[in-house]
Amino acid sequence: MILYLMKNNFKLISRNKLAVTVLLLGPLVTIAMLSGAFKEFMSSYKVPDEFSVGYRLNGMDADSTDALKDAGREAGIELCEYPEGDPEELINNNGLAAFVEFGDGEYTLYKSDDHKPEGAVTEYFFERAMNEGVNAALDMVSPAAEFSSALPETELDHMPAVDSTDYYGIIYILYFSCCGMICATGMLGSEKKNGIEKKYRVCSISDLGLLMARLLPTMGVVIVCTLIETFVTAALFGVHWGQPLVSALIVIMMILAFCCVGFLLHSISGNLAITVIGLFSVVWILGYLGGSFETYMYSSTSEAVKQITPFYHANRALVELSCMGHSDYVYSSLFFSSCIAAVSMILTIAVYKFYKKT
């Protein structure tokens, strides 16, 4: 019974040509426009071959900075010591890209508004050095160099530059895929038109089986469209995905999560218009907070708000996998999407049971 419903639903979903076309062409048009519009903006993130950064030691052993200074020179960062003076004044008066005050097991970084690219790379360099040692910080410039460091550890919270085409090429495929529930409107509309919804309430199929019969075909169509978009954008724009299997898992879990949210909204409202508007509103708000419109590197949204949005974790994980080959946000992204999917499925089944009783 369930397999028959899945097969029939897959046909109904696939016949919704308008929704499938929007899902296929939407990312292509958006990526083409935004990657070109922000190309110069994001290319300004590039840094000169060499630049100077001031530093001051407050309670930190001077010997521990020797390896750091050597690695800095290899990376094009000249570290200059300034025992006294206001950091901001030293930056402005000496043409420094940034200034670092080292304390006991911690440091404070001052960045210049006139040298944002250099400041970003400086932040990344010091975060890697403090977290994994000088060798790790130097990997982005000279992987073969050998240094040692006894610097204290802290959390890595920055990433190197990413091309606008890669950024928007990745996050907008994810964004439109999360709106893939629109493909199910043909199936749900047919059920309502032919009174099939009422028949489901008295038939022997379980609530979970009914949800799976709707959810899995929808996900299948969305995943196929996502794969097509991925290959087409890679061929047309040269979008680079890092760690394909991990990236695919992140995208599929986000598709699952927001398809479940869409079916939850439909189970509550029973209205296709409310379902589509509600889902698009949820995706838009979470996407905005998570960097789908305003790149999360330059986002004005507070870090605390971004950290509670699933799109921030998914976007950051995918982009960092592309430009770095690894990301600390992979597990948090999978955790967020899994929780959203599980909670939405449980609530949807509960609503199905409620309507059966009434």
VOKOL-853288 format. One record per residue (C-alpha): residue in one letter; x, y, z. Coordinates in Angstrom, 1 decimal. Layout:
# VOKOL-853288
('A'; (X; Y; Z)) ...
//
This chain:
# VOKOL-853288
('M'; (0.0; 0.0; 0.0)) ('I'; (2.7; 2.5; 1.0)) ('L'; (4.9; 1.6; -2.0)) ('Y'; (1.9; 2.1; -4.3)) ('L'; (1.2; 5.5; -2.7)) ('M'; (4.8; 6.6; -3.0)) ('K'; (4.9; 5.6; -6.7)) ('N'; (1.7; 7.5; -7.4)) ('N'; (2.8; 10.5; -5.4)) ('F'; (6.1; 10.6; -7.2)) ('K'; (4.3; 10.8; -10.5)) ('L'; (2.0; 13.6; -9.3)) ('I'; (5.0; 15.6; -7.9)) ('S'; (7.0; 15.2; -11.1)) ('R'; (4.1; 16.4; -13.2)) ('N'; (4.1; 19.8; -11.4)) ('K'; (6.2; 21.3; -14.1)) ('L'; (5.9; 24.9; -12.8)) ('A'; (7.3; 24.1; -9.4)) ('V'; (10.1; 21.9; -10.7)) ('T'; (11.0; 24.6; -13.2)) ('V'; (11.2; 27.2; -10.4)) ('L'; (13.3; 24.9; -8.3)) ('L'; (15.7; 24.3; -11.3)) ('L'; (15.9; 27.9; -12.7)) ('G'; (15.7; 29.8; -9.4)) ('P'; (19.2; 29.0; -8.2)) ('L'; (20.7; 29.5; -11.7)) ('V'; (19.3; 33.0; -12.1)) ('T'; (20.0; 34.1; -8.5)) ('I'; (23.6; 32.7; -8.5)) ('A'; (24.3; 34.4; -11.8)) ('M'; (23.1; 37.8; -10.6)) ('L'; (24.6; 37.8; -7.1)) ('S'; (27.9; 36.2; -7.9)) ('G'; (28.5; 38.9; -10.5)) ('A'; (27.1; 41.8; -8.4)) ('F'; (29.3; 40.9; -5.4)) ('K'; (32.4; 39.8; -7.2)) ('E'; (34.3; 43.0; -6.7)) ('F'; (33.1; 43.3; -3.1)) ('M'; (34.3; 39.8; -2.1)) ('S'; (37.4; 40.0; -4.2)) ('S'; (38.4; 43.0; -2.1)) ('Y'; (39.0; 40.3; 0.6)) ('K'; (42.3; 39.5; -1.1)) ('V'; (45.4; 40.7; 0.7)) ('P'; (48.8; 42.1; -0.4)) ('D'; (51.8; 39.8; -0.4)) ('E'; (53.2; 41.5; 2.7)) ('F'; (51.8; 43.7; 5.5)) ('S'; (52.8; 44.8; 9.0)) ('V'; (51.0; 43.9; 12.3)) ('G'; (52.0; 45.4; 15.6)) ('Y'; (52.0; 43.5; 18.9)) ('R'; (52.6; 43.9; 22.6)) ('L'; (53.5; 41.3; 25.3)) ('N'; (51.5; 41.7; 28.5)) ('G'; (52.5; 38.8; 30.8)) ('M'; (53.6; 36.5; 28.0)) ('D'; (57.1; 35.0; 27.6)) ('A'; (58.9; 36.8; 24.7)) ('D'; (60.6; 33.5; 23.7)) ('S'; (57.3; 31.9; 22.8)) ('T'; (56.8; 34.5; 20.0)) ('D'; (59.9; 33.7; 18.1)) ('A'; (58.3; 30.8; 16.1)) ('L'; (55.2; 32.9; 15.6)) ('K'; (57.3; 35.8; 14.1)) ('D'; (59.1; 33.4; 11.8)) ('A'; (55.9; 31.9; 10.6)) ('G'; (54.4; 35.3; 10.2)) ('R'; (57.3; 36.3; 7.8)) ('E'; (56.6; 33.1; 5.8)) ('A'; (52.9; 34.1; 5.6)) ('G'; (53.7; 37.7; 4.6)) ('I'; (52.9; 39.1; 8.0)) ('E'; (55.7; 41.3; 9.6)) ('L'; (55.2; 41.4; 13.3)) ('C'; (56.6; 44.6; 14.9)) ('E'; (56.7; 45.0; 18.7)) ('Y'; (55.4; 48.2; 20.3)) ('P'; (55.8; 48.1; 24.1)) ('E'; (53.8; 51.3; 24.7)) ('G'; (51.1; 53.4; 23.1)) ('D'; (47.4; 53.2; 22.2)) ('P'; (46.7; 50.3; 19.8)) ('E'; (44.4; 52.3; 17.6)) ('E'; (46.8; 55.2; 17.4)) ('L'; (49.7; 52.9; 16.6)) ('I'; (47.7; 51.4; 13.7)) ('N'; (46.9; 54.8; 12.3)) ('N'; (50.3; 56.3; 12.8)) ('N'; (52.4; 53.4; 11.6)) ('G'; (50.3; 52.0; 8.7)) ('L'; (49.7; 48.8; 10.5)) ('A'; (47.0; 46.3; 9.3)) ('A'; (46.2; 45.2; 12.9)) ('F'; (47.5; 45.2; 16.4)) ('V'; (47.7; 42.2; 18.8)) ('E'; (48.0; 42.4; 22.6)) ('F'; (49.1; 39.1; 24.1)) ('G'; (48.1; 38.4; 27.7)) ('D'; (48.4; 35.4; 29.9)) ('G'; (46.8; 32.6; 27.8)) ('E'; (44.8; 35.0; 25.7)) ('Y'; (45.1; 37.9; 23.2)) ('T'; (43.2; 40.9; 21.9)) ('L'; (43.1; 41.8; 18.2)) ('Y'; (42.6; 45.3; 17.0)) ('K'; (41.7; 45.7; 13.3)) ('S'; (41.8; 48.7; 11.0)) ('D'; (38.7; 49.6; 9.0)) ('D'; (41.1; 50.6; 6.2)) ('H'; (42.7; 47.2; 6.1)) ('K'; (39.8; 44.8; 6.5)) ('P'; (41.2; 42.0; 4.2)) ('E'; (44.5; 42.1; 6.0)) ('G'; (42.7; 42.1; 9.4)) ('A'; (40.7; 39.1; 8.5)) ('V'; (43.7; 37.1; 7.4)) ('T'; (45.5; 38.2; 10.6)) ('E'; (42.6; 37.0; 12.7)) ('Y'; (42.6; 33.7; 10.9)) ('F'; (46.4; 33.4; 11.3)) ('F'; (46.4; 34.0; 15.0)) ('E'; (43.4; 31.8; 15.7)) ('R'; (45.0; 28.9; 13.9)) ('A'; (48.3; 29.5; 15.6)) ('M'; (46.7; 29.7; 19.1)) ('N'; (44.5; 26.7; 18.4)) ('E'; (46.7; 24.3; 16.5)) ('G'; (50.2; 25.7; 16.7)) ('V'; (52.2; 27.7; 14.2)) ('N'; (52.4; 24.9; 11.7)) ('A'; (48.7; 24.9; 11.2)) ('A'; (48.5; 28.6; 10.8)) ('L'; (51.2; 28.4; 8.1)) ('D'; (49.5; 25.7; 6.2)) ('M'; (47.5; 28.2; 4.2)) ('V'; (50.7; 29.7; 2.8)) ('S'; (53.6; 27.2; 3.0)) ('P'; (52.5; 23.6; 4.1)) ('A'; (56.1; 22.4; 3.9)) ('A'; (57.5; 24.8; 6.5)) ('E'; (58.3; 23.3; 9.9)) ('F'; (58.0; 25.3; 13.2)) ('S'; (57.1; 24.5; 16.7)) ('S'; (55.0; 26.5; 19.2)) ('A'; (54.1; 26.4; 22.8)) ('L'; (51.3; 29.0; 22.4)) ('P'; (48.1; 28.5; 24.5)) ('E'; (45.0; 27.2; 22.8)) ('T'; (41.7; 29.0; 22.0)) ('E'; (38.8; 28.4; 19.6)) ('L'; (39.2; 28.7; 15.8)) ('D'; (36.5; 31.1; 14.7)) ('H'; (37.5; 32.4; 11.3)) ('M'; (38.0; 31.2; 7.7)) ('P'; (40.1; 32.3; 4.7)) ('A'; (38.6; 34.2; 1.8)) ('V'; (36.0; 32.6; -0.4)) ('D'; (35.1; 33.5; -4.0)) ('S'; (31.6; 35.1; -4.5)) ('T'; (30.7; 32.5; -7.1)) ('D'; (31.5; 29.7; -4.7)) ('Y'; (29.7; 31.4; -1.9)) ('Y'; (26.4; 32.2; -3.6)) ('G'; (26.7; 29.1; -5.8)) ('I'; (26.6; 26.9; -2.7)) ('I'; (24.2; 28.7; -0.4)) ('Y'; (21.5; 29.4; -3.0)) ('I'; (21.3; 25.8; -4.1)) ('L'; (20.8; 25.0; -0.4)) ('Y'; (18.3; 27.8; 0.0)) ('F'; (16.1; 26.8; -3.0)) ('S'; (16.3; 23.2; -2.0)) ('C'; (14.8; 24.0; 1.4)) ('C'; (11.9; 25.5; -0.5)) ('G'; (11.4; 22.2; -2.4)) ('M'; (8.2; 21.5; -0.6)) ('I'; (6.6; 23.6; -3.3)) ('C'; (6.9; 20.5; -5.6)) ('A'; (4.4; 18.7; -3.4)) ('T'; (1.6; 21.1; -4.1)) ('G'; (0.5; 19.1; -7.1)) ('M'; (0.2; 16.0; -5.0)) ('L'; (-1.5; 17.7; -2.1)) ('G'; (-3.8; 19.6; -4.4)) ('S'; (-4.9; 16.4; -6.1)) ('E'; (-5.6; 14.7; -2.8)) ('K'; (-7.8; 17.5; -1.7)) ('K'; (-9.6; 17.8; -5.1)) ('N'; (-10.4; 14.1; -5.1)) ('G'; (-11.3; 13.8; -1.5)) ('I'; (-8.4; 11.4; -0.8)) ('E'; (-7.5; 13.1; 2.5)) ('K'; (-10.8; 11.9; 4.1)) ('K'; (-10.2; 8.4; 2.8)) ('Y'; (-6.8; 8.3; 4.5)) ('R'; (-8.4; 8.9; 7.8)) ('V'; (-10.4; 5.7; 7.7)) ('C'; (-8.0; 3.4; 5.8)) ('S'; (-5.6; 1.0; 7.4)) ('I'; (-2.4; 2.9; 6.6)) ('S'; (-0.5; 4.2; 9.7)) ('D'; (0.1; 7.9; 10.2)) ('L'; (3.8; 7.4; 9.9)) ('G'; (3.3; 5.4; 6.7)) ('L'; (1.1; 8.2; 5.3)) ('L'; (3.7; 10.8; 6.1)) ('M'; (6.5; 8.7; 4.5)) ('A'; (4.4; 8.1; 1.4)) ('R'; (4.2; 11.9; 1.0)) ('L'; (7.7; 12.9; 2.3)) ('L'; (10.0; 10.4; 0.5)) ('P'; (8.7; 11.1; -3.1)) ('T'; (8.9; 14.9; -2.4)) ('M'; (12.5; 14.5; -1.2)) ('G'; (13.3; 12.3; -4.1)) ('V'; (12.2; 15.0; -6.6)) ('V'; (14.0; 17.8; -4.7)) ('I'; (17.2; 15.8; -4.4)) ('V'; (17.2; 15.1; -8.2)) ('C'; (16.6; 18.8; -8.9)) ('T'; (19.4; 19.7; -6.5)) ('L'; (21.8; 17.3; -8.2)) ('I'; (21.0; 18.8; -11.6)) ('E'; (21.5; 22.3; -10.3)) ('T'; (24.8; 21.4; -8.7)) ('F'; (26.2; 19.9; -11.9)) ('V'; (24.9; 22.7; -14.1)) ('T'; (26.3; 25.5; -11.8)) ('A'; (29.6; 23.7; -11.6)) ('A'; (29.8; 23.6; -15.4)) ('L'; (28.5; 27.1; -16.0)) ('F'; (30.0; 29.1; -13.1)) ('G'; (32.8; 26.8; -11.8)) ('V'; (31.2; 26.4; -8.4)) ('H'; (33.6; 24.4; -6.2)) ('W'; (32.2; 22.1; -3.5)) ('G'; (34.5; 20.7; -0.9)) ('Q'; (34.1; 17.1; 0.5)) ('P'; (31.2; 16.1; -1.8)) ('L'; (29.8; 13.3; 0.3)) ('V'; (29.8; 15.4; 3.5)) ('S'; (28.3; 18.4; 1.6)) ('A'; (25.7; 16.2; 0.1)) ('L'; (24.7; 14.8; 3.5)) ('I'; (24.3; 18.4; 4.9)) ('V'; (22.1; 19.4; 2.0)) ('I'; (20.0; 16.3; 2.1)) ('M'; (19.4; 16.7; 5.8)) ('M'; (18.4; 20.3; 5.3)) ('I'; (16.0; 19.2; 2.6)) ('L'; (14.5; 16.6; 5.0)) ('A'; (14.2; 19.1; 7.8)) ('F'; (12.3; 21.7; 5.8)) ('C'; (10.1; 19.2; 3.9)) ('C'; (9.0; 18.0; 7.3)) ('V'; (8.3; 21.6; 8.3)) ('G'; (6.3; 22.0; 5.2)) ('F'; (4.2; 18.9; 5.8)) ('L'; (3.7; 20.0; 9.4)) ('L'; (2.3; 23.4; 8.3)) ('H'; (0.0; 21.6; 5.8)) ('S'; (-1.2; 19.2; 8.4)) ('I'; (-2.1; 22.1; 10.7)) ('S'; (-3.7; 24.4; 8.1)) ('G'; (-4.9; 22.0; 5.5)) ('N'; (-4.5; 24.9; 3.0)) ('L'; (-1.9; 24.9; 0.2)) ('A'; (-1.6; 28.7; 0.1)) ('I'; (-1.0; 29.0; 3.8)) ('T'; (1.5; 26.1; 3.7)) ('V'; (3.6; 27.6; 0.9)) ('I'; (3.5; 31.2; 2.3)) ('G'; (4.3; 29.9; 5.8)) ('L'; (7.2; 27.7; 4.6)) ('F'; (8.7; 30.4; 2.4)) ('S'; (8.4; 32.9; 5.3)) ('V'; (10.3; 30.5; 7.7)) ('V'; (13.0; 29.8; 5.1)) ('W'; (13.4; 33.5; 4.3)) ('I'; (13.7; 34.6; 7.9)) ('L'; (16.1; 31.8; 8.9)) ('G'; (18.0; 32.2; 5.6)) ('Y'; (18.4; 36.0; 6.2)) ('L'; (19.7; 35.4; 9.7)) ('G'; (22.0; 32.6; 8.5)) ('G'; (23.8; 34.5; 5.7)) ('S'; (21.7; 33.5; 2.6)) ('F'; (21.3; 37.2; 1.6)) ('E'; (23.9; 39.0; 3.7)) ('T'; (27.1; 37.0; 3.8)) ('Y'; (27.7; 35.7; 7.3)) ('M'; (31.3; 36.9; 7.2)) ('Y'; (30.0; 40.5; 7.0)) ('S'; (26.6; 40.0; 8.6)) ('S'; (25.2; 42.7; 10.9)) ('T'; (23.2; 40.0; 12.7)) ('S'; (24.6; 39.3; 16.2)) ('E'; (26.6; 36.1; 16.7)) ('A'; (24.2; 34.9; 19.3)) ('V'; (21.2; 35.1; 16.9)) ('K'; (23.1; 33.5; 14.0)) ('Q'; (24.2; 30.6; 16.2)) ('I'; (20.6; 29.5; 16.8)) ('T'; (19.6; 29.4; 13.1)) ('P'; (20.1; 26.2; 11.1)) ('F'; (21.1; 28.0; 7.9)) ('Y'; (24.1; 29.7; 9.6)) ('H'; (25.5; 26.3; 10.5)) ('A'; (24.7; 24.7; 7.2)) ('N'; (25.9; 27.7; 5.1)) ('R'; (29.1; 28.0; 7.1)) ('A'; (29.8; 24.3; 7.0)) ('L'; (29.4; 24.1; 3.3)) ('V'; (31.4; 27.2; 2.5)) ('E'; (34.2; 26.2; 4.9)) ('L'; (34.3; 22.8; 3.3)) ('S'; (34.7; 24.5; 0.0)) ('C'; (37.5; 26.9; 0.9)) ('M'; (39.2; 25.0; 3.7)) ('G'; (38.3; 21.3; 3.2)) ('H'; (37.0; 21.0; 6.7)) ('S'; (34.6; 22.7; 9.1)) ('D'; (33.8; 22.7; 12.8)) ('Y'; (30.1; 23.4; 11.8)) ('V'; (29.4; 20.1; 10.1)) ('Y'; (28.2; 18.3; 13.2)) ('S'; (26.2; 21.2; 14.5)) ('S'; (24.5; 21.6; 11.1)) ('L'; (23.5; 17.9; 11.0)) ('F'; (22.3; 18.2; 14.6)) ('F'; (20.1; 21.2; 13.8)) ('S'; (18.5; 19.6; 10.8)) ('S'; (18.0; 16.3; 12.5)) ('C'; (16.3; 17.9; 15.4)) ('I'; (14.0; 20.0; 13.1)) ('A'; (13.1; 16.9; 11.1)) ('A'; (12.4; 14.8; 14.2)) ('V'; (10.3; 17.3; 16.0)) ('S'; (8.3; 18.2; 12.8)) ('M'; (7.6; 14.6; 12.0)) ('I'; (6.4; 13.9; 15.6)) ('L'; (4.1; 16.9; 15.6)) ('T'; (2.8; 16.1; 12.1)) ('I'; (1.9; 12.5; 13.2)) ('A'; (0.2; 13.9; 16.3)) ('V'; (-1.9; 16.2; 14.1)) ('Y'; (-2.8; 13.3; 11.8)) ('K'; (-4.0; 11.4; 14.9)) ('F'; (-6.0; 14.3; 16.2)) ('Y'; (-7.9; 14.7; 12.9)) ('K'; (-8.6; 11.0; 12.8)) ('K'; (-10.3; 11.2; 16.2)) ('T'; (-12.3; 14.2; 15.2)) 
//
